[in-house]
Amino acid sequence: MMKAASDFLCFGPYRPLYKLTTLLFFVAGSVHAQASGDAKAGESIASKGVPPAVAACSSCHGAKGEGLAAFPPLAGQGAAYLQAQLAAFASGTRKNAVMEPVAKGLKAQDQANVAAYFASLPSGIASPKSVPVPDPKDVGAWLALRGRMNDGVPACASCHGPHGEGVGSNFPAIGKLNAAYMQSQIDAWKQGSRGPGPLELMLHIAKKLSNQDVEAIAQYYAKQATAAPATSK
């Protein structure tokens, strides 16, 4: 049995959350978009950095923002989301020993430019037209597509898309994140070293996810990334 992605995301108990988070991030996008970015100028920063203080983004995140080892992919992420994360690293509200000095070395316009560049690149994650009903025995698929509502955990898909492709400019793509990186971010929310975000959604959700949950979700999205054809965003 297959459902249209839009129908699935608004299904049953997920309808209020989907509508709320969609409205929330629509508003948040206008707040975070502090400067209009120039993708061409951002490409220069990504490939060359800003000597001597800021290294090239490509040295850690790949030539086209595809991600390398422990460093997450940036290609195809929403510009508003990327800009907000750079601002958080620069202010110290999101802790990371590598990214904090990099973000601090970029002016606000530089941050906007590099965010615009990575947002212009293809993520390689498909946006499916239909979504299968998950097998309850598949923990990762169930959490990703249905959540665990009796524990207050909404479906990952309600904010990040069925294949983890991201939704709009502020819901980040998570489909190509490996389990170790996902776990590090969940731990950061639990420990308070990453800002809670709008309405503190991830702060509360993270506290209810076990290491096994995160591993299962990562495995589910890895399967989708392998099985689905690439798209431009």
Secondary structure, DSSP 8 states (H G I E B T S, - for coil): -EEEHHHHHTSTTHHHHHHHHHHHHHHHHHHH--S---HHHHHHHHHH-BTTTB--THHHH-TTS--BTTB---TT--HHHHHHHHHHHHHTSS--TTHHHHHHTS-HHHHHHHHHHHHTS-------SEEE---TT-HHHHHHHT-BGGGTB--THHHH-TTS--BTTTB---TT--HHHHHHHHHHHHHT-S---GGGHHHHHHTT--HHHHHHHHHHHHHHHHHS-----
